[in-house]
Amino acid sequence: MTLRYFIVGAAMLAGMSASAEAATWTIDTARSHLGFTGSENGSAFSGRFGKFSGAIVFDPAAPAAGHADVTIGMGSATTGDQQKDGALPDSDWFATGKYPQAHFVATTFKATGGGAYEAVGTLTIRGVTKPVRLPFTLAITGDTAKANGTVQLIRTDYGVGQGAWSTAQYVALQVSVSFDIIAKKTGP
């Protein structure tokens, strides 16, 4: 019986030490990019979010113990097209008056091999929360981490595109969200 308690205790300590060694990383938003690509009437367009922030707890040796919390300012979306940029904050699209932020929360990470990972969590846009698996590659050099990834979303799953925009007739339902994140180590 004593050996069983010792094994359970050792396993708990090993799990705690893996968590304790996970570093805290803060997104360097000035050097990072969060963008999106969609299609309107068969023509692709791209945009970006100018305001986002987040903290990540991650150790490549123990990815399952990690987590992340990222907030995106939806009113900061720009495409460079005056008409689109004027429409995005409106109630048909992001409804930024009511839903000023989107929120991604990763509850764990999963190694998929060759410096690739998945962040497993939820994405909330316009008050709608859906599970998301966010694939990315990661390179860490000293106190700097660089993560790149792309995920495909269906905009109407989150209520983005109301009324005449709720079908793919004018604007494709699939949106590609990509990121190139630089993060600085801010904790052990």
LUMMARLO-76125 format. One record per atom (N, C-alpha, C): residue number from 1; atom name; x, z, y. Coordinates in steps of 0.1 Angstrom, whole numbers, plus 2048, in hexadecimal, padded with zeros to 3 digits. Example, Ala and Ser with C-alpha at 12.3 -4.5 7.8 and 13.67 -1.06 7.14 Angstrom:
{atom 1; N; {884; 84E; 7C7}}
{atom 1; CA; {87B; 84E; 7D3}}
{atom 1; C; {884; 84E; 7DF}}
{atom 2; N; {880; 847; 7EA}}
{atom 2; CA; {889; 847; 7F5}}
{atom 2; C; {881; 84F; 800}}
% end
This chain:
{atom 1; N; {808; 800; 7F4}}
{atom 1; CA; {800; 800; 800}}
{atom 1; C; {809; 800; 80C}}
{atom 2; N; {814; 808; 80D}}
{atom 2; CA; {81C; 808; 818}}
{atom 2; C; {823; 7FB; 81B}}
{atom 3; N; {827; 7F3; 811}}
{atom 3; CA; {82C; 7E6; 812}}
{atom 3; C; {822; 7DD; 819}}
{atom 4; N; {816; 7DD; 815}}
{atom 4; CA; {80C; 7D5; 81B}}
{atom 4; C; {80A; 7D8; 82A}}
{atom 5; N; {80A; 7E4; 82E}}
{atom 5; CA; {80A; 7E8; 83C}}
{atom 5; C; {816; 7E3; 844}}
{atom 6; N; {822; 7E4; 83D}}
{atom 6; CA; {82E; 7DF; 843}}
{atom 6; C; {82D; 7D0; 846}}
{atom 7; N; {828; 7C8; 83C}}
{atom 7; CA; {827; 7BA; 83D}}
{atom 7; C; {81E; 7B6; 848}}
{atom 8; N; {812; 7BD; 849}}
{atom 8; CA; {808; 7BA; 853}}
{atom 8; C; {80E; 7BD; 861}}
{atom 9; N; {815; 7C9; 862}}
{atom 9; CA; {81B; 7CD; 86F}}
{atom 9; C; {826; 7C3; 873}}
{atom 10; N; {82E; 7BF; 869}}
{atom 10; CA; {839; 7B5; 86D}}
{atom 10; C; {833; 7A8; 871}}
{atom 11; N; {828; 7A4; 86B}}
{atom 11; CA; {822; 797; 86F}}
{atom 11; C; {81C; 798; 87D}}
{atom 12; N; {816; 7A4; 880}}
{atom 12; CA; {811; 7A6; 88D}}
{atom 12; C; {81C; 7A6; 898}}
{atom 13; N; {827; 7AD; 895}}
{atom 13; CA; {832; 7AD; 89E}}
{atom 13; C; {838; 79F; 8A0}}
{atom 14; N; {839; 797; 895}}
{atom 14; CA; {83E; 78A; 897}}
{atom 14; C; {835; 781; 8A0}}
{atom 15; N; {828; 783; 89E}}
{atom 15; CA; {81E; 77C; 8A6}}
{atom 15; C; {820; 780; 8B5}}
{atom 16; N; {821; 78D; 8B7}}
{atom 16; CA; {823; 792; 8C5}}
{atom 16; C; {830; 78D; 8CB}}
{atom 17; N; {83A; 78D; 8C3}}
{atom 17; CA; {847; 788; 8C9}}
{atom 17; C; {847; 77A; 8CC}}
{atom 18; N; {840; 772; 8C4}}
{atom 18; CA; {83E; 763; 8C7}}
{atom 18; C; {837; 761; 8D4}}
{atom 19; N; {82C; 769; 8D6}}
{atom 19; CA; {825; 769; 8E3}}
{atom 19; C; {82D; 76D; 8EE}}
{atom 20; N; {835; 778; 8EC}}
{atom 20; CA; {83D; 77E; 8F7}}
{atom 20; C; {847; 774; 8FB}}
{atom 21; N; {84D; 76C; 8F3}}
{atom 21; CA; {857; 762; 8F6}}
{atom 21; C; {852; 756; 8FD}}
{atom 22; N; {845; 754; 8FC}}
{atom 22; CA; {83F; 748; 903}}
{atom 22; C; {842; 749; 912}}
{atom 23; N; {846; 73E; 917}}
{atom 23; CA; {849; 73D; 926}}
{atom 23; C; {83C; 73A; 92E}}
{atom 24; N; {83C; 73F; 93A}}
{atom 24; CA; {832; 73B; 943}}
{atom 24; C; {837; 730; 94C}}
{atom 25; N; {82F; 725; 94D}}
{atom 25; CA; {833; 71A; 955}}
{atom 25; C; {828; 717; 960}}
{atom 26; N; {82D; 714; 96C}}
{atom 26; CA; {823; 711; 977}}
{atom 26; C; {825; 702; 97A}}
{atom 27; N; {81A; 6FB; 97C}}
{atom 27; CA; {81A; 6ED; 97F}}
{atom 27; C; {820; 6EB; 98D}}
{atom 28; N; {82A; 6E2; 98E}}
{atom 28; CA; {82F; 6DE; 99B}}
{atom 28; C; {827; 6D2; 9A0}}
{atom 29; N; {81C; 6D5; 9A7}}
{atom 29; CA; {813; 6CB; 9AB}}
{atom 29; C; {819; 6C0; 9B4}}
{atom 30; N; {823; 6C4; 9BB}}
{atom 30; CA; {829; 6BA; 9C4}}
{atom 30; C; {830; 6AF; 9BC}}
{atom 31; N; {835; 6B2; 9B0}}
{atom 31; CA; {83C; 6A9; 9A8}}
{atom 31; C; {834; 6A4; 99C}}
{atom 32; N; {828; 6A8; 99B}}
{atom 32; CA; {81F; 6A4; 990}}
{atom 32; C; {815; 69A; 994}}
{atom 33; N; {80F; 693; 98A}}
{atom 33; CA; {805; 689; 98D}}
{atom 33; C; {7F9; 68B; 982}}
{atom 34; N; {7ED; 68B; 988}}
{atom 34; CA; {7E1; 68C; 97F}}
{atom 34; C; {7D8; 680; 984}}
{atom 35; N; {7D6; 677; 97B}}
{atom 35; CA; {7CF; 66B; 97F}}
{atom 35; C; {7C4; 667; 975}}
{atom 36; N; {7BD; 65C; 979}}
{atom 36; CA; {7B2; 657; 970}}
{atom 36; C; {7B1; 648; 972}}
{atom 37; N; {7AC; 641; 968}}
{atom 37; CA; {7AA; 633; 968}}
{atom 37; C; {79C; 630; 962}}
{atom 38; N; {795; 628; 96A}}
{atom 38; CA; {788; 624; 965}}
{atom 38; C; {786; 615; 967}}
{atom 39; N; {77A; 610; 965}}
{atom 39; CA; {777; 602; 967}}
{atom 39; C; {76A; 600; 96E}}
{atom 40; N; {769; 5F8; 978}}
{atom 40; CA; {75D; 5F5; 97F}}
{atom 40; C; {75B; 5E6; 97F}}
{atom 41; N; {74F; 5E2; 979}}
{atom 41; CA; {74C; 5D3; 978}}
{atom 41; C; {758; 5CC; 971}}
{atom 42; N; {75E; 5D2; 967}}
{atom 42; CA; {769; 5CB; 960}}
{atom 42; C; {776; 5CC; 966}}
{atom 43; N; {777; 5D2; 972}}
{atom 43; CA; {784; 5D3; 979}}
{atom 43; C; {789; 5E1; 978}}
{atom 44; N; {796; 5E3; 974}}
{atom 44; CA; {79B; 5F0; 973}}
{atom 44; C; {79E; 5F6; 981}}
{atom 45; N; {79D; 603; 982}}
{atom 45; CA; {7A1; 60A; 98E}}
{atom 45; C; {7A8; 617; 98A}}
{atom 46; N; {7B1; 61C; 992}}
{atom 46; CA; {7B7; 628; 990}}
{atom 46; C; {7B6; 632; 99B}}
{atom 47; N; {7B7; 63E; 999}}
{atom 47; CA; {7B7; 649; 9A3}}
{atom 47; C; {7BF; 655; 99F}}
{atom 48; N; {7BF; 65E; 9A8}}
{atom 48; CA; {7C6; 66B; 9A5}}
{atom 48; C; {7BF; 676; 9AB}}
{atom 49; N; {7C3; 682; 9A6}}
{atom 49; CA; {7BE; 68F; 9AC}}
{atom 49; C; {7CA; 694; 9B4}}
{atom 50; N; {7C8; 697; 9C1}}
{atom 50; CA; {7D3; 69C; 9C9}}
{atom 50; C; {7D4; 6AB; 9C8}}
{atom 51; N; {7CA; 6B2; 9C4}}
{atom 51; CA; {7CB; 6C1; 9C3}}
{atom 51; C; {7C8; 6C6; 9B5}}
{atom 52; N; {7D1; 6CC; 9AF}}
{atom 52; CA; {7D0; 6D3; 9A2}}
{atom 52; C; {7DB; 6DD; 9A1}}
{atom 53; N; {7D8; 6E7; 999}}
{atom 53; CA; {7E2; 6F2; 997}}
{atom 53; C; {7E0; 6F7; 989}}
{atom 54; N; {7EA; 6FE; 984}}
{atom 54; CA; {7E8; 704; 977}}
{atom 54; C; {7F4; 70C; 972}}
{atom 55; N; {7F1; 715; 969}}
{atom 55; CA; {7FC; 71D; 962}}
{atom 55; C; {7FA; 71A; 953}}
{atom 56; N; {806; 71A; 94D}}
{atom 56; CA; {806; 717; 93E}}
{atom 56; C; {80F; 721; 938}}
{atom 57; N; {80B; 727; 92D}}
{atom 57; CA; {814; 72F; 925}}
{atom 57; C; {817; 727; 918}}
{atom 58; N; {824; 725; 916}}
{atom 58; CA; {827; 71C; 90B}}
{atom 58; C; {835; 71E; 906}}
{atom 59; N; {836; 71E; 8F8}}
{atom 59; CA; {843; 71E; 8F2}}
{atom 59; C; {843; 714; 8E7}}
{atom 60; N; {84C; 709; 8E8}}
{atom 60; CA; {84C; 6FF; 8DD}}
{atom 60; C; {84E; 704; 8CF}}
{atom 61; N; {854; 710; 8CE}}
{atom 61; CA; {856; 716; 8C0}}
{atom 61; C; {849; 71C; 8BB}}
{atom 62; N; {840; 720; 8C4}}
{atom 62; CA; {833; 726; 8C0}}
{atom 62; C; {828; 721; 8C9}}
{atom 63; N; {825; 714; 8C7}}
{atom 63; CA; {81B; 70E; 8D0}}
{atom 63; C; {80D; 714; 8CF}}
{atom 64; N; {809; 719; 8C3}}
{atom 64; CA; {7FC; 71E; 8C1}}
{atom 64; C; {7F9; 72A; 8C9}}
{atom 65; N; {803; 731; 8CD}}
{atom 65; CA; {801; 73D; 8D6}}
{atom 65; C; {800; 73A; 8E4}}
{atom 66; N; {801; 72E; 8E8}}
{atom 66; CA; {801; 72A; 8F6}}
{atom 66; C; {7F3; 728; 8FB}}
{atom 67; N; {7F2; 727; 908}}
{atom 67; CA; {7E5; 724; 90F}}
{atom 67; C; {7E8; 71F; 91D}}
{atom 68; N; {7DD; 719; 923}}
{atom 68; CA; {7DF; 713; 930}}
{atom 68; C; {7D2; 714; 938}}
{atom 69; N; {7D3; 714; 945}}
{atom 69; CA; {7C7; 714; 94E}}
{atom 69; C; {7CA; 70B; 95A}}
{atom 70; N; {7C3; 700; 95B}}
{atom 70; CA; {7C6; 6F6; 966}}
{atom 70; C; {7B9; 6F4; 96D}}
{atom 71; N; {7BA; 6F4; 97A}}
{atom 71; CA; {7AE; 6F2; 983}}
{atom 71; C; {7B1; 6E5; 98B}}
{atom 72; N; {7A7; 6DC; 98C}}
{atom 72; CA; {7A8; 6D0; 993}}
{atom 72; C; {79E; 6CF; 99F}}
{atom 73; N; {7A3; 6CD; 9AB}}
{atom 73; CA; {79A; 6CB; 9B6}}
{atom 73; C; {794; 6BD; 9B6}}
{atom 74; N; {787; 6BD; 9B2}}
{atom 74; CA; {780; 6B0; 9B1}}
{atom 74; C; {77F; 6A8; 9BE}}
{atom 75; N; {77E; 6AF; 9C9}}
{atom 75; CA; {77D; 6A8; 9D6}}
{atom 75; C; {78A; 6A2; 9DA}}
{atom 76; N; {795; 6A4; 9D2}}
{atom 76; CA; {7A2; 69D; 9D5}}
{atom 76; C; {7A4; 690; 9CE}}
{atom 77; N; {79A; 68B; 9C7}}
{atom 77; CA; {79B; 67E; 9C0}}
{atom 77; C; {79B; 673; 9CA}}
{atom 78; N; {7A5; 66A; 9C8}}
{atom 78; CA; {7A6; 65E; 9D1}}
{atom 78; C; {7AA; 652; 9C8}}
{atom 79; N; {7A5; 647; 9CC}}
{atom 79; CA; {7A8; 63A; 9C5}}
{atom 79; C; {7AF; 630; 9CE}}
{atom 80; N; {7AF; 633; 9DB}}
{atom 80; CA; {7B4; 629; 9E5}}
{atom 80; C; {7AA; 61F; 9E9}}
{atom 81; N; {79E; 620; 9E4}}
{atom 81; CA; {793; 617; 9E7}}
{atom 81; C; {789; 620; 9EF}}
{atom 82; N; {786; 61C; 9FC}}
{atom 82; CA; {77E; 624; A05}}
{atom 82; C; {770; 627; 9FF}}
{atom 83; N; {76A; 61D; 9F9}}
{atom 83; CA; {75C; 61E; 9F4}}
{atom 83; C; {75C; 628; 9E8}}
{atom 84; N; {765; 626; 9DF}}
{atom 84; CA; {766; 62F; 9D3}}
{atom 84; C; {769; 63E; 9D8}}
{atom 85; N; {773; 63F; 9E1}}
{atom 85; CA; {777; 64C; 9E5}}
{atom 85; C; {76C; 653; 9EC}}
{atom 86; N; {764; 64C; 9F3}}
{atom 86; CA; {758; 652; 9FA}}
{atom 86; C; {74D; 656; 9F1}}
{atom 87; N; {74C; 64F; 9E5}}
{atom 87; CA; {741; 652; 9DC}}
{atom 87; C; {745; 65D; 9D2}}
{atom 88; N; {752; 65E; 9CE}}
{atom 88; CA; {755; 668; 9C4}}
{atom 88; C; {751; 676; 9C6}}
{atom 89; N; {751; 67B; 9D3}}
{atom 89; CA; {74C; 689; 9D5}}
{atom 89; C; {73D; 68B; 9D4}}
{atom 90; N; {736; 680; 9D5}}
{atom 90; CA; {727; 680; 9D5}}
{atom 90; C; {721; 685; 9C8}}
{atom 91; N; {714; 688; 9C9}}
{atom 91; CA; {70D; 68E; 9BE}}
{atom 91; C; {70C; 685; 9B2}}
{atom 92; N; {70D; 678; 9B4}}
{atom 92; CA; {70D; 66E; 9A8}}
{atom 92; C; {719; 66F; 9A0}}
{atom 93; N; {724; 674; 9A6}}
{atom 93; CA; {731; 674; 99F}}
{atom 93; C; {736; 682; 99D}}
{atom 94; N; {73F; 687; 9A5}}
{atom 94; CA; {745; 694; 9A3}}
{atom 94; C; {73C; 6A0; 9A8}}
{atom 95; N; {733; 69D; 9B1}}
{atom 95; CA; {72B; 6A7; 9B8}}
{atom 95; C; {734; 6B3; 9BC}}
{atom 96; N; {73E; 6B0; 9C5}}
{atom 96; CA; {747; 6BA; 9C8}}
{atom 96; C; {741; 6C6; 9D1}}
{atom 97; N; {736; 6C3; 9D7}}
{atom 97; CA; {72F; 6CE; 9DF}}
{atom 97; C; {72B; 6D9; 9D6}}
{atom 98; N; {727; 6D6; 9CA}}
{atom 98; CA; {722; 6E0; 9C0}}
{atom 98; C; {72D; 6E3; 9B6}}
{atom 99; N; {735; 6D9; 9B2}}
{atom 99; CA; {740; 6DB; 9A8}}
{atom 99; C; {74D; 6D7; 9AE}}
{atom 100; N; {753; 6DF; 9B6}}
{atom 100; CA; {75F; 6DB; 9BD}}
{atom 100; C; {76C; 6DA; 9B4}}
{atom 101; N; {76B; 6E1; 9A8}}
{atom 101; CA; {776; 6E1; 99F}}
{atom 101; C; {773; 6DD; 991}}
{atom 102; N; {77C; 6D7; 98A}}
{atom 102; CA; {77C; 6D5; 97C}}
{atom 102; C; {786; 6DF; 976}}
{atom 103; N; {784; 6E2; 96A}}
{atom 103; CA; {78C; 6ED; 964}}
{atom 103; C; {790; 6E9; 956}}
{atom 104; N; {79D; 6E9; 952}}
{atom 104; CA; {7A1; 6E7; 945}}
{atom 104; C; {7A8; 6F4; 940}}
{atom 105; N; {7A3; 6F9; 935}}
{atom 105; CA; {7A8; 705; 92F}}
{atom 105; C; {7AD; 702; 920}}
{atom 106; N; {7BA; 703; 91E}}
{atom 106; CA; {7BF; 702; 910}}
{atom 106; C; {7C0; 710; 90A}}
{atom 107; N; {7BA; 711; 8FE}}
{atom 107; CA; {7BB; 71E; 8F7}}
{atom 107; C; {7C6; 71F; 8ED}}
{atom 108; N; {7CC; 713; 8EA}}
{atom 108; CA; {7D7; 712; 8E1}}
{atom 108; C; {7DE; 704; 8E2}}
{atom 109; N; {7E9; 703; 8DC}}
{atom 109; CA; {7F0; 6F6; 8DC}}
{atom 109; C; {7F4; 6F4; 8CD}}
{atom 110; N; {7F5; 6E7; 8CA}}
{atom 110; CA; {7F8; 6E3; 8BC}}
{atom 110; C; {803; 6D9; 8BD}}
{atom 111; N; {80E; 6DB; 8B5}}
{atom 111; CA; {819; 6D2; 8B4}}
{atom 111; C; {815; 6C6; 8AB}}
{atom 112; N; {817; 6BA; 8AF}}
{atom 112; CA; {813; 6AE; 8A7}}
{atom 112; C; {81F; 6A6; 8A3}}
{atom 113; N; {82B; 6AB; 8A6}}
{atom 113; CA; {838; 6A4; 8A2}}
{atom 113; C; {83F; 69C; 8AC}}
{atom 114; N; {84C; 69C; 8AC}}
{atom 114; CA; {854; 694; 8B5}}
{atom 114; C; {853; 697; 8C3}}
{atom 115; N; {851; 6A4; 8C7}}
{atom 115; CA; {850; 6A7; 8D5}}
{atom 115; C; {842; 6A5; 8DA}}
{atom 116; N; {838; 6A3; 8D1}}
{atom 116; CA; {82B; 6A1; 8D5}}
{atom 116; C; {822; 6AD; 8D2}}
{atom 117; N; {818; 6AF; 8DA}}
{atom 117; CA; {80F; 6BB; 8D8}}
{atom 117; C; {801; 6B7; 8DC}}
{atom 118; N; {7F8; 6C0; 8D9}}
{atom 118; CA; {7EA; 6BF; 8DD}}
{atom 118; C; {7E6; 6CD; 8E4}}
{atom 119; N; {7E0; 6CC; 8EF}}
{atom 119; CA; {7DA; 6D8; 8F5}}
{atom 119; C; {7CC; 6D8; 8F1}}
{atom 120; N; {7C8; 6E3; 8EB}}
{atom 120; CA; {7BA; 6E4; 8E5}}
{atom 120; C; {7B2; 6ED; 8EE}}
{atom 121; N; {7A7; 6E9; 8F4}}
{atom 121; CA; {7A0; 6F1; 8FD}}
{atom 121; C; {793; 6EB; 902}}
{atom 122; N; {78F; 6EE; 90E}}
{atom 122; CA; {783; 6E9; 914}}
{atom 122; C; {786; 6E3; 922}}
{atom 123; N; {77E; 6D9; 925}}
{atom 123; CA; {77E; 6D3; 933}}
{atom 123; C; {770; 6D5; 939}}
{atom 124; N; {76F; 6DA; 945}}
{atom 124; CA; {763; 6DC; 94C}}
{atom 124; C; {763; 6D3; 958}}
{atom 125; N; {759; 6CA; 959}}
{atom 125; CA; {757; 6C2; 965}}
{atom 125; C; {748; 6C2; 968}}
{atom 126; N; {744; 6C4; 975}}
{atom 126; CA; {736; 6C4; 979}}
{atom 126; C; {72E; 6CF; 971}}
{atom 127; N; {735; 6DA; 96E}}
{atom 127; CA; {72E; 6E5; 967}}
{atom 127; C; {72C; 6E2; 958}}
{atom 128; N; {731; 6D7; 953}}
{atom 128; CA; {72F; 6D4; 945}}
{atom 128; C; {73D; 6D6; 93E}}
{atom 129; N; {73D; 6DE; 933}}
{atom 129; CA; {749; 6E1; 92C}}
{atom 129; C; {749; 6DB; 91E}}
{atom 130; N; {753; 6D4; 91B}}
{atom 130; CA; {755; 6CD; 90E}}
{atom 130; C; {762; 6D0; 908}}
{atom 131; N; {763; 6D1; 8FA}}
{atom 131; CA; {770; 6D2; 8F4}}
{atom 131; C; {779; 6C6; 8F6}}
{atom 132; N; {786; 6C8; 8F8}}
{atom 132; CA; {78F; 6BD; 8FA}}
{atom 132; C; {79C; 6C0; 8F3}}
{atom 133; N; {7A1; 6B5; 8ED}}
{atom 133; CA; {7AF; 6B6; 8E8}}
{atom 133; C; {7B7; 6AD; 8F0}}
{atom 134; N; {7C1; 6B2; 8F7}}
{atom 134; CA; {7C9; 6AB; 901}}
{atom 134; C; {7D7; 6A8; 8FB}}
{atom 135; N; {7DA; 69C; 8F6}}
{atom 135; CA; {7E7; 699; 8F1}}
{atom 135; C; {7F1; 697; 8FC}}
{atom 136; N; {7FE; 69C; 8F9}}
{atom 136; CA; {808; 69A; 903}}
{atom 136; C; {816; 69B; 8FC}}
{atom 137; N; {820; 696; 903}}
{atom 137; CA; {82E; 697; 8FF}}
{atom 137; C; {834; 6A1; 909}}
{atom 138; N; {83F; 6A8; 904}}
{atom 138; CA; {845; 6B2; 90C}}
{atom 138; C; {854; 6B2; 90B}}
{atom 139; N; {85A; 6B3; 916}}
{atom 139; CA; {869; 6B4; 917}}
{atom 139; C; {86C; 6C0; 920}}
{atom 140; N; {875; 6C9; 91B}}
{atom 140; CA; {878; 6D5; 923}}
{atom 140; C; {888; 6D4; 925}}
{atom 141; N; {88B; 6D5; 931}}
{atom 141; CA; {89A; 6D6; 935}}
{atom 141; C; {89B; 6E2; 93E}}
{atom 142; N; {8A2; 6EC; 938}}
{atom 142; CA; {8A4; 6F9; 940}}
{atom 142; C; {897; 6FF; 944}}
{atom 143; N; {894; 701; 951}}
{atom 143; CA; {888; 707; 955}}
{atom 143; C; {87E; 6FD; 95A}}
{atom 144; N; {87F; 6F0; 956}}
{atom 144; CA; {876; 6E6; 95A}}
{atom 144; C; {870; 6DF; 94D}}
{atom 145; N; {863; 6DE; 94D}}
{atom 145; CA; {85C; 6D7; 942}}
{atom 145; C; {855; 6CB; 948}}
{atom 146; N; {855; 6C0; 940}}
{atom 146; CA; {84E; 6B4; 944}}
{atom 146; C; {845; 6B0; 939}}
{atom 147; N; {838; 6AF; 93C}}
{atom 147; CA; {82D; 6AB; 932}}
{atom 147; C; {826; 69F; 937}}
{atom 148; N; {824; 696; 92E}}
{atom 148; CA; {81D; 689; 931}}
{atom 148; C; {812; 687; 926}}
{atom 149; N; {806; 683; 92B}}
{atom 149; CA; {7FC; 680; 921}}
{atom 149; C; {7F0; 679; 927}}
{atom 150; N; {7E8; 674; 91E}}
{atom 150; CA; {7DC; 66D; 922}}
{atom 150; C; {7D0; 671; 918}}
{atom 151; N; {7C5; 673; 91E}}
{atom 151; CA; {7B9; 675; 916}}
{atom 151; C; {7AD; 66C; 91A}}
{atom 152; N; {7A5; 668; 911}}
{atom 152; CA; {79A; 65F; 914}}
{atom 152; C; {78D; 668; 915}}
{atom 153; N; {786; 667; 920}}
{atom 153; CA; {77A; 66F; 921}}
{atom 153; C; {76E; 665; 923}}
{atom 154; N; {762; 669; 920}}
{atom 154; CA; {756; 662; 923}}
{atom 154; C; {750; 669; 92F}}
{atom 155; N; {750; 663; 93A}}
{atom 155; CA; {74C; 66A; 947}}
{atom 155; C; {73E; 66F; 946}}
{atom 156; N; {735; 669; 93F}}
{atom 156; CA; {727; 66E; 93F}}
{atom 156; C; {725; 67A; 936}}
{atom 157; N; {72F; 67D; 92E}}
{atom 157; CA; {72F; 68A; 926}}
{atom 157; C; {72F; 695; 930}}
{atom 158; N; {735; 693; 93C}}
{atom 158; CA; {736; 69E; 946}}
{atom 158; C; {72C; 69C; 951}}
{atom 159; N; {723; 692; 950}}
{atom 159; CA; {71A; 690; 95B}}
{atom 159; C; {71F; 688; 966}}
{atom 160; N; {72B; 682; 965}}
{atom 160; CA; {731; 67A; 96F}}
{atom 160; C; {72B; 66C; 96F}}
{atom 161; N; {724; 669; 979}}
{atom 161; CA; {71D; 65C; 97A}}
{atom 161; C; {70E; 65F; 978}}
{atom 162; N; {707; 661; 982}}
{atom 162; CA; {6F8; 663; 981}}
{atom 162; C; {6F0; 657; 986}}
{atom 163; N; {6E3; 657; 983}}
{atom 163; CA; {6DB; 64C; 988}}
{atom 163; C; {6DF; 63F; 983}}
{atom 164; N; {6E1; 635; 98C}}
{atom 164; CA; {6E5; 627; 988}}
{atom 164; C; {6F3; 627; 981}}
{atom 165; N; {6FB; 632; 983}}
{atom 165; CA; {708; 633; 97D}}
{atom 165; C; {709; 639; 970}}
{atom 166; N; {6FE; 63D; 96A}}
{atom 166; CA; {6FD; 644; 95E}}
{atom 166; C; {6FF; 63C; 951}}
{atom 167; N; {700; 62F; 953}}
{atom 167; CA; {703; 626; 948}}
{atom 167; C; {710; 61E; 94B}}
{atom 168; N; {714; 616; 942}}
{atom 168; CA; {720; 60E; 943}}
{atom 168; C; {71E; 601; 94A}}
{atom 169; N; {712; 5FF; 950}}
{atom 169; CA; {70F; 5F2; 956}}
{atom 169; C; {719; 5EE; 961}}
{atom 170; N; {71C; 5F8; 96A}}
{atom 170; CA; {725; 5F5; 975}}
{atom 170; C; {733; 5FB; 973}}
{atom 171; N; {733; 608; 96E}}
{atom 171; CA; {740; 60F; 96D}}
{atom 171; C; {741; 613; 95E}}
{atom 172; N; {74C; 610; 958}}
{atom 172; CA; {74E; 613; 94A}}
{atom 172; C; {74D; 623; 947}}
{atom 173; N; {748; 626; 93C}}
{atom 173; CA; {746; 634; 939}}
{atom 173; C; {753; 63B; 935}}
{atom 174; N; {75C; 634; 92F}}
{atom 174; CA; {769; 63A; 92B}}
{atom 174; C; {773; 63A; 937}}
{atom 175; N; {779; 646; 939}}
{atom 175; CA; {782; 648; 944}}
{atom 175; C; {78F; 64D; 93D}}
{atom 176; N; {79A; 648; 941}}
{atom 176; CA; {7A7; 64D; 93C}}
{atom 176; C; {7AD; 657; 946}}
{atom 177; N; {7B0; 663; 942}}
{atom 177; CA; {7B6; 66D; 94B}}
{atom 177; C; {7C5; 66E; 946}}
{atom 178; N; {7CE; 66D; 94F}}
{atom 178; CA; {7DC; 66E; 94C}}
{atom 178; C; {7E3; 678; 955}}
{atom 179; N; {7EE; 67D; 94F}}
{atom 179; CA; {7F5; 687; 957}}
{atom 179; C; {804; 686; 955}}
{atom 180; N; {80B; 689; 95F}}
{atom 180; CA; {81A; 68A; 95E}}
{atom 180; C; {81D; 697; 966}}
{atom 181; N; {81F; 6A2; 95E}}
{atom 181; CA; {820; 6AF; 963}}
{atom 181; C; {82E; 6B4; 963}}
{atom 182; N; {832; 6B9; 96E}}
{atom 182; CA; {83F; 6C1; 96F}}
{atom 182; C; {83B; 6CF; 971}}
{atom 183; N; {841; 6D8; 968}}
{atom 183; CA; {83E; 6E6; 969}}
{atom 183; C; {84B; 6EE; 96A}}
{atom 184; N; {84B; 6F9; 971}}
{atom 184; CA; {857; 701; 973}}
{atom 184; C; {854; 70E; 96B}}
{atom 185; N; {85E; 713; 964}}
{atom 185; CA; {85D; 720; 95D}}
{atom 185; C; {85D; 72B; 967}}
{atom 186; N; {853; 733; 967}}
{atom 186; CA; {851; 73E; 970}}
{atom 186; C; {851; 74C; 96A}}
{atom 187; N; {852; 74C; 95D}}
{atom 187; CA; {852; 759; 955}}
{atom 187; C; {859; 757; 948}}
{atom 188; N; {85B; 762; 941}}
{atom 188; CA; {863; 762; 935}}
{atom 188; C; {85E; 759; 92B}}
% end
